[in-house]
Each structure stands twice: as structure tokens, then as C-alpha cells.
């Protein structure tokens, strides 16, 4: 068994995210099972979005791996479509208590 495999098994035994996984995914203080469940939800959101490539009516913004890039691209697409200055664009967010995004 290599040193990397040994460190991987130690981290998994302690319910911590292995360093190599965090390097390619995202940092979190959650335990390994909670982190993995969160990762699956993030992947599910990306899969749903990539089916039609249409901006969703509702979005789990903190579930994106790079939320600022997504928000910037939304502003760029809108500015080009409506022939507006990108520097004059602002973002508007509506926070709701709806837990199921399909209800929106």
C-alpha cells in the first residue's frame, strides 16, 4: 500500500475529506458523509441545468463550485441580449422560504 493510499484510508476512517478530493472539489468543514451528500446534491443541480442549458427559475447558489462566474455570465448574457452596458448591470435576488425548487 502506498503512502497516498494510507493517508486516504486514515482520513476516511476519521470521517474527514481526503486532501486529494478537496484539492479537486471544494473546501468544507463537514464530515465525510455530509460532504459526500452535499457533493451529490451539487452534481444533481449541475445535471439538471445541463439538460436544457436554460437558466433555472430557482438556483442553489452556494451549491455551485464557482458562483461568481455563474452570476457574471448571467449579467453578460443579459447585457448582450438587451444591448445594455455591463457596468450598469446589477443582480437582484429574491429570498424565499420555499424548500422545493420545483414549487417555483
C-alpha positions as MATLAB code, in Angstrom:
seq = 'XXXXXXXXXXXXXXXXXXXXXXXXXXXXXXXXXXXXXXXXXXXXXXXXXXXXXXXXXXXXXXXXXXXXXXXXXXXXXXXXXXXXXXXXXXXXXXXXXXXXXXXX';
ca = [
       0.000    0.000    0.000;
       1.358    3.428   -0.938;
       1.619    6.422    1.388;
      -1.199    8.160   -0.508;
      -3.488    5.188   -0.055;
      -2.588    5.024    3.626;
      -3.441    8.731    4.100;
      -6.687    8.213    2.166;
      -7.760    5.336    4.407;
      -6.800    7.273    7.558;
      -8.877   10.291    6.510;
     -11.858    8.111    5.588;
     -11.608    6.255    8.893;
     -11.759    9.601   10.715;
     -14.726   10.775    8.553;
     -12.652   13.577    7.021;
     -12.386   14.537    3.362;
      -9.152   13.238    1.832;
      -6.799   16.047    0.805;
      -6.749   14.967   -2.834;
     -10.551   15.128   -3.036;
     -10.633   18.627   -1.540;
      -7.925   19.708   -3.976;
     -10.188   18.910   -6.937;
     -13.585   19.598   -5.374;
     -14.198   22.248   -2.723;
     -13.295   23.007    0.860;
     -15.801   22.223    3.583;
     -15.750   21.648    7.331;
     -18.429   18.955    7.063;
     -17.803   15.347    7.991;
     -17.101   12.978    5.117;
     -20.667   11.567    4.851;
     -22.223   15.060    4.954;
     -19.634   16.355    2.487;
     -20.350   13.485    0.094;
     -24.118   14.008    0.351;
     -23.585   17.708   -0.378;
     -21.389   16.832   -3.366;
     -24.117   14.599   -4.803;
     -26.664   17.433   -4.474;
     -24.289   19.802   -6.286;
     -23.796   17.298   -9.098;
     -27.553   16.753   -9.362;
     -28.119   20.508   -9.734;
     -25.487   20.709  -12.489;
     -27.005   17.712  -14.266;
     -30.473   19.278  -14.214;
     -29.105   22.570  -15.543;
     -27.058   20.915  -18.288;
     -30.057   19.019  -19.704;
     -31.565   22.117  -21.352;
     -28.905   24.804  -20.720;
     -31.582   27.316  -19.766;
     -31.092   29.407  -16.643;
     -33.290   27.895  -13.923;
     -36.026   29.897  -12.196;
     -34.524   28.892   -8.870;
     -30.913   28.115   -8.044;
     -28.959   26.852   -5.042;
     -26.246   29.481   -5.481;
     -23.936   28.178   -2.761;
     -24.160   24.759   -4.388;
     -22.205   25.992   -7.394;
     -18.475   25.408   -7.428;
     -17.833   28.965   -8.644;
     -20.952   31.094   -8.027;
     -19.341   34.392   -9.053;
     -18.596   33.089  -12.552;
     -22.210   31.997  -12.962;
     -23.540   35.384  -11.816;
     -21.134   37.239  -14.105;
     -22.157   35.129  -17.085;
     -25.857   35.791  -16.388;
     -25.150   39.535  -16.448;
     -23.075   39.237  -19.643;
     -25.758   37.272  -21.478;
     -28.449   39.737  -20.403;
     -26.324   42.764  -21.359;
     -25.629   41.356  -24.825;
     -29.208   40.266  -25.395;
     -30.720   43.623  -24.372;
     -27.827   45.789  -25.665;
     -27.074   47.204  -22.197;
     -23.816   48.302  -20.615;
     -22.397   45.539  -18.435;
     -21.037   48.104  -15.954;
     -24.595   49.322  -15.283;
     -25.932   45.833  -14.544;
     -26.853   44.751  -11.006;
     -28.113   41.498   -9.595;
     -31.468   41.139   -7.855;
     -32.117   38.242   -5.506;
     -35.411   37.116   -4.040;
     -35.033   35.008   -0.922;
     -37.974   32.733   -0.164;
     -38.894   30.050    2.342;
     -39.724   27.522   -0.375;
     -37.600   24.423    0.112;
     -38.571   22.523   -3.036;
     -37.299   24.319   -6.136;
     -39.967   22.610   -8.253;
     -42.652   24.678   -6.494;
     -41.330   27.906   -8.035;
];
